[in-house]
Amino acid sequence: MSLRLLLLALLALSACGDGGSQATEDPDPPTPPPGDYVAVTLPEPYAAGDLLQLTVREDGVSFRATCNTFFGSADWGGGVLAVGQVGGTEMGCPGDAAAQDEWLVDFLTSRPTYAFDGEGLERAAPTPWSACCRPTRCPRTRAPARASRSKTPAGCSPTSRRTPTRRRP
């Protein structure tokens, strides 16, 4: 009787093979297309009227706060933005502007998660805020709102590669 049970158990175990099927993984979120993105919501240490811009390029990213501009390599795999080899300008800005530069570099080199839904770019972890980005053609005089957990605003999309025109006073 025990031999019969052993054979039955072996038969049952052999039927537990993978059958040639493979588990499917969630696909990576789409990579944002090249263009300029400006944050609609801003975390501390930013204030109303400050700027946080991310430019997606084929060969990496550039980003700037109120003072300096930085650039680096970028890997968008697995829903994580990995920025490396960061360089930038050294304007020597005092006070809040220097704190904003430091925060932005620290944030973008911390491997933040992101989501791109075809219109807006949201960044979330490792900080508790997320920001949707809009085209740089939005007037600079419109102060971005403080960080919130609201849904992506309508009309979020990258700009084309055109350089924005400046208005003369």
ZATIFI-232529 format. One record per residue: x, y, z of N, C-alpha, C in turn. Coordinates in steps of 0.001 Angstrom, whole numbers, padded with zeros to 6 digits, always signed. Example, Ala and Ser with C-alpha at 12.3 -4.5 7.8 and 13.67 -1.06 7.14 Angstrom:
+013190-005690+007800+012300-004500+007800+013200-003300+007800+012850-002250+007080+013670-001060+007140+012900+000030+007870
***
This chain:
+000810-001192+000000+000000+000000+000000+000858+001263+000000+001958+001242+000774+002807+002424+000845+003529+002661-000480+003868+001606-001219+004482+001765-002527+003508+002428-003492+002252+002026-003413+001226+002615-004267+001083+004113-003949+001089+004492-002669+000998+005902-002274+002221+006679-002743+003397+006057-002641+004618+006709-003088+004573+006967-004589+004148+005981-005380+004034+006164-006829+002997+007228-007177+001901+007238-006452+000866+008244-006676+001396+009643-006361+002171+009766-005293+002762+011055-004920+003759+011512-005977+004605+010591-006484+005561+010939-007531+004849+011364-008811+003779+010687-009150+002998+011046-010329+002400+012441-010164+001886+012723-008982+001295+014039-008721+002354+015132-008789+003539+014863-008237+004612+015856-008278+005101+016095-009695+005169+015058-010504+005632+015246-011876+004632+016052-012692+003382+016038-012301+002362+016821-012999+002419+018293-012625+003236+018641-011636+003322+020031-011173+004384+020823-011913+004812+020387-013073+005811+021125-013836+005268+022467-014294+006146+023277-014889+005720+024609-015314+004894+024593-016588+004871+023505-017285+004050+023392-018484+004453+024345-019583+005654+024901-019481+006115+025802-020526+005600+027219-020380+004782+027496-019389+004286+028864-019237+005269+029672-018419+005322+030953-018699+006203+031847-017969+005360+032918-017307+005768+033301-016113+005071+034386-015423+005355+035688-016161+004338+036483-016317+004533+037765-016982+004747+038841-015936+005709+039699-016190+005994+040804-015294+005269+042039-015793+005003+042952-014856+004410+044216-015258+005400+044940-016154+004932+045488-017260+005845+046198-018146+006317+047500-017497+007498+047948-017910+007993+049233-017431+007045+050334-017866+006883+051366-017034+006091+052498-017501+006799+053140-018690+006053+053787-019568+006695+054401-020728+007671+055497-020306+008751+055618-021068+009718+056686-020834+009140+057987-021370+009256+059074-020610+008748+060350-021119+009470+060738-022405+008766+061307-023368+009422+061733-024604+010302+062947-024349+011302+063167-025203+012151+064341-025034+011315+065616-025004+011730+066532-024162+011042+067810-024031+011297+068418-022674+010766+069589-022477+010926+070320-021225+009681+070171-020376+009867+069892-019082+008766+069752-018137+008995+070730-016989+007961+071408-016554+008048+072335-015430+007093+071860-014355+007562+071809-013114+006734+071326-012015+005556+072255-011771+004402+071658-011584+003192+072394-011240+003091+072513-009725+003495+071467-009017+003525+071511-007559+004976+071469-007115+005281+072186-006060+006654+072264-005580+006733+071927-004100+007738+071146-003707+007939+070826-002294+008799+071897-001615+008928+071817-000298+009910+072650+000401+011275+072239-000123+012221+073070-000355+012378+074459+000046+011947+075473-001008+011071+075096-001928+010624+076009-002972+009498+076898-002469+009378+078065-003084+008315+079006-002733+007598+079424-004011+006480+080117-003857+005712+080593-005014+006628+081392-005938+006538+081112-007224+007340+081819-008213+008677+081162-008516+009084+080161-007717+010336+079456-007980+010146+078479-009136+011254+078028-009697+011224+077163-010867+011857+075816-010555+011247+074763-011065+011836+073426-011044+011547+072844-012422+012588+072687-013227+012427+072230-014609+013266+070983-014854+012701+070051-015601+013388+068834-016024+013311+068768-017542+014456+068610-018191+014501+068445-019639+014939+067020-019940+014081+066287-020630+014384+064914-021032+015016+064974-022416+016204+064382-022545+016909+064322-023826+017138+062862-024182+017464+062607-025422+017760+061238-025855+018944+060659-025082+019920+061500-024733+021143+061023-024086+021203+061303-022586+020115+061733-021970+020130+062000-020536+019084+063018-020139+019368+063720-019058+018457+064748-018564+019257+065977-018167+018581+067108-018166+019112+068292-017506+018000+068801-016610+018376+069492-015566+017381+069967-014615+017903+071232-013967+016967+072086-013590+017382+073319-012949+016360+073757-011924+016904+074397-010932+016086+075024-009911+016114+076521-010209+015910+077330-009225+015862+078772-009422+017218+079335-009829+018306+078663-009491+019635+079227-009704+020446+078507-010780+020897+077294-010510+021822+076585-011387+021130+075578-012296+021849+075183-013344+021393+074135-014257+022342+072951-014121+021771+071740-014055+022543+070514-013912+022203+069576-015063+023054+068594-015290+022828+067618-016351+023425+066293-015912+022961+065219-016528+023500+063906-016198+022940+062831-017103+023500+061648-016955+022980+060498-017687+021675+060077-017029+020846+059344-017764+019564+058907-017206+019220+057515-017694+018739+056702-016768+018213+055380-017080+016815+055336-016492+015817+055052-017326+014414+055088-016913+013854+053698-016646+014678+052681-016489+014208+051303-016368+013459+050997-015083+012437+050166-015213+011708+049665-014060+010911+050694-013292+010599+051814-013910+009833+052842-013212+010664+053659-012244+011997+053560-012378+012905+054310-011515+013797+055163-012403+013929+056436-012062+014832+057324-012781+016181+057291-012072+017193+056752-012745+018546+056703-012192+019388+057742-012917+019707+058825-012224+020517+059901-012790+021942+059727-012288+022896+059789-013205+024297+059627-012831+025171+060646-013512+026421+060677-013120+027419+061564-013705+026905+062994-013782+026504+063538-012636+025905+064873-012588+026982+065949-012638+026753+066932-013487+027588+068123-013573+026674+069324-013638+027226+070512-013567+026362+071678-013651+027098+072988-013522+026319+074053-013607+026863+075395-013447+027125+075652-011970+027941+076655-011693+028253+077025-010312+028085+078530-010163+026830+078966-010082+026517+080386-010001+026803+080979-008618+026910+080147-007599+027184+080654-006261+026011+081422-005676+024815+080925-005862+023621+081615-005381+023476+081445-003867+023076+082496-003174+022963+082433-001717+021610+081905-001248+021560+081540+000025+020310+081267+000726+019447+080176+000144+018160+080529-000053+017163+079558-000507+017506+078950-001859+018095+079742-002751+018431+079220-004079+019455+078090-003977+020430+078229-003099+021425+077172-002902+020772+075931-002301+019847+076122-001367+019133+074990-000757+018287+074265-001794+017681+075009-002718+016875+074403-003779+017747+073573-004711+018901+074111-005084+019829+073359-005931+020235+072052-005263+020605+072136-003995+021037+070948-003259+019908+069925-003168+018692+070396-002874+017549+069494-002772+017298+068794-004103+017329+069550-005200+017022+068984-006511+018040+067920-006917+019316+068187-006725+020345+067198-007057+020179+065960-006177+019969+066173-004869+019777+065034-003964+018570+064200-004376+017472+064871-004720+016258+064154-005100+016463+063344-006375+016982+063971-007417+017096+063278-008702+018186+062211-008719+019126+062252-007795+020129+061191-007718+019752+060127-006685+018566+060235-006083+018113+059258-005086+017324+058109-005706+017301+058040-007032+016572+057001-007775+015073+057084-007521+014463+058239-007797+013026+058377-007550+012206+057536-008516+011052+057093-008045+010131+056399-008934+009383+057444-009744+008843+057016-010864+008095+057940-011701+006976+057199-012398+006050+057960-012912+004985+057424-013756+004759+058421-014875+004643+057920-016089+004330+058772-017235+003136+058163-017931+002048+058914-017993+000807+058369-018547+000547+058820-019978+001561+059347-020647+001376+059825-022003+001102+061316-022051+000744+061893-020925+000501+063329-020848+001341+063986-019770+001322+063438-018577+002010+064064-017454+003063+063160-016864+004038+063756-016240+005119+063039-015581+004967+063262-014090+004841+062186-013329+004727+062291-011881+005917+061632-011234+006419+062275-010199+007494+061694-009405+006969+061487-007997+007333+060364-007402+006801+060070-006070+007927+059749-005100+008191+058462-004886+009188+058054-003897+010575+058517-004330+011501+058738-003451+011442+058482-002024+010867+059631-001202+010457+060708-001796+009872+061798-001016+008362+061679-001040+007671+062246-000065+006225+062051+000037+005392+062904-000900+006001+063597-001822+005243+064445-002738+005338+063895-004144+004420+064313-004964+004529+064012-006383+004197+065280-007137+004775+065426-008299+004552+066640-009075+004266+066279-010513+003240+066857-011035+002978+066739-012460+003720+067879-013129+004189+067643-014304+004934+068687-014990+004187+069138-016228+004291+070423-016517+003638+071014-017679+004687+071640-018583+004293+072034-019767+005247+072630-020702+005862+073913-020176+007084+074179-020609+007757+075402-020187+007120+076636-020800+006243+076464-021735+005607+077651-022311+004577+078258-021365+004322+077608-020231+003433+078195-019234+004083+079469-018709+003315+080512-018510+003903+081772-018038+004616+081585-016710+005778+082159-016589+006567+082048-015364+005919+082827-014228+005086+083792-014551+004459+084608-013519+003398+083843-012757+002926+082741-013318+001948+081917-012607+002691+081077-011590+002460+081344-010332+003170+080637-009267+002662+079210-009155+003565+078235-009139+003141+076857-008933+002553+076683-007539+001645+075757-007412+001041+075473-006114+002011+074675-005262+001799+074706-003961+002589+073871-003053+002276+072409-003331+003128+071548-002868+002945+070113-003099+001596+069652-002583+000960+068823-003369-000320+068257-002967-000395+066839-003500-001373+066115-003067-001557+064749-003546-002720+064696-004529-002904+065752-005278-004017+065815-006212-003706+065013-007468-004737+064793-008252-004594+064073-009515-003846+064947-010517-003368+064325-011564-002661+065034-012610-003574+066067-013258-003147+067343-013301-003969+068356-013950-004105+068081-015440-005205+068513-015996-005421+068347-017436-004402+069181-018198-004009+068703-019341-003115+069467-020202-001643+069283-019904-001272+068346-019040+000140+068119-018761+000756+067389-019942+001779+067952-020521+002458+067299-021632+003802+067965-021848+004720+067275-022523+006018+067878-022782+005914+068907-023895+006872+069821-023908+006936+070773-025008+007740+070156-026130+007736+070811-027240+008604+070371-028328+010018+070832-028006+010939+070550-028880+012335+070918-028648+012603+072385-028959+011574+073162-029266+011780+074576-029550+012236+075308-028296+013034+076335-028495+013453+077176-027388+012344+078178-027114+011940+078331-025834+010884+079287-025541+011327+080704-025887+010405+081503-026368+010719+082893-026678+010562+083728-025426+011408+084733-025293+011340+085609-024133+010662+086905-024533+009834+087393-023641+009168+088670-023886+010028+089796-023359+010058+090864-024090+010798+092039-023635+009871+092909-022810+010406+093537-021736+009546+094378-020882+009054+095616-021586
***
